Amino acid sequence: MGAAVMCVLCVAIAASGASPQAPAANAVSGAIKSAWDGAKKNIKDSAEQMPEADYAFKPVATVRSFGEVLAHVAGASYVFCSAAKGEKSPFSEEHFEKAATTKAQIVKAVADAMTYCDGVYGALTDAKAGQSIEMPFGMGKGPGATALMMNTGHLLEHYGNLVTYFRIKGMVPPTSRRAP
C-alpha cells in the first residue's frame, strides 16, 4: 500500500508539472549571515543612539558601563571572527575597553569590528562553515560556524544588557523603535 501511494504521488507531481523544491544553496551559511546582520544592526544602532553623556552610565558599580559593553563587544568580535578566518586577532578582547573612552572612539571601534567580521561572514559558505578551525579563547578545535554563531550570540547577549540600560534611562531601545 505504501508503494502504491508513493507511485500515485509521483504521477500526480509529474502530471502537474510541479517539482519538489531543492534546498537553497548555502542555506545554513545564509541563515548564519542573516542572524549576524540583525545582531550587528542592534549593536550599531545602540552605539549611535545613546548620547555621549550616558556612555559612562552603569546601573550598578559592579557592571560595565554602556560604553564599556560596546567596547568589549568590539574586541570580542575581532577574536571570534579572526578565529573563523584562521588568523591571529588584530586586537585582544579587552583592547577597546582600555583604549576607547569617548563615544566617537567606541562607535568607530564597533563599526571597524563589524566591518572586519562582515568580511568573514560574507565569505562563509556551507562547506566553509563545517571546516575545523582553532576556536577562540582556547576552546580547542571546532567548526568555523560555531565561532561565528558564538559571536552573534555574544552580540545579542550584550544587546540585552544595553536594552536594560536604555530602559533605565527612560529611552526606547533600537529594536522597539523599529517595531511597526
Residue pairs with C-beta under 8 A, 6 or more apart in sequence:
13 19
13 20
24 30
25 126
26 124
26 125
26 126
27 126
28 126
28 129
28 145
29 124
29 125
29 126
29 128
29 129
29 145
32 121
32 124
32 129
32 145
32 148
32 149
32 152
33 121
33 122
33 124
35 149
35 152
36 117
36 121
36 148
36 151
36 152
39 152
39 155
39 156
39 159
40 114
40 117
40 118
40 155
41 174
42 155
42 156
42 159
42 174
42 175
43 70
43 73
43 110
43 114
43 155
43 158
43 159
43 162
44 110
44 111
44 114
45 174
46 70
46 159
46 162
46 166
46 173
46 174
47 70
47 103
47 106
47 107
47 110
47 111
48 107
49 166
49 171
49 173
49 174
49 177
50 66
50 103
50 162
50 165
50 166
50 169
50 171
51 103
52 102
52 103
54 66
54 165
54 169
55 65
55 66
55 67
55 102
55 103
55 106
56 65
56 66
56 67
57 65
57 66
57 165
57 168
57 169
58 64
58 65
58 66
59 164
59 165
59 168
63 161
64 72
64 97
64 161
66 162
66 165
67 100
67 101
67 103
67 106
68 97
69 158
69 161
69 162
69 165
70 106
70 107
70 109
70 110
70 158
70 162
71 96
71 97
71 100
71 106
71 109
71 110
72 93
72 94
72 96
72 97
72 158
73 110
73 113
73 154
73 155
73 158
74 91
74 96
74 100
74 106
74 109
74 110
74 112
74 113
75 91
75 92
75 93
75 94
75 95
75 96
75 97
75 109
75 113
76 93
76 151
76 154
77 113
77 114
77 116
77 117
77 151
77 154
77 155
78 89
78 90
78 91
78 93
78 95
78 113
78 116
78 117
79 89
79 91
79 92
79 93
79 136
79 137
80 117
80 136
80 147
80 148
80 150
80 151
80 154
81 113
81 116
81 117
81 120
81 121
81 147
81 148
81 151
82 88
82 89
82 90
82 116
82 136
83 89
83 133
83 134
83 135
83 136
83 147
84 120
84 124
84 133
84 144
84 147
84 148
84 151
85 119
85 120
86 133
86 134
89 136
90 116
91 113
93 137
96 105
96 106
96 109
96 113
99 105
99 109
100 106
100 108
100 109
117 151
120 148
121 148
124 144
124 145
124 148
128 144
129 143
129 144
129 145
129 148
130 143
130 144
130 145
131 143
131 144
132 141
132 142
132 143
132 144
133 141
133 142
133 143
133 144
133 147
134 140
134 141
135 141
135 142
135 146
135 147
136 147
136 150
159 175
162 173
163 173
163 175
166 172
166 173
167 173
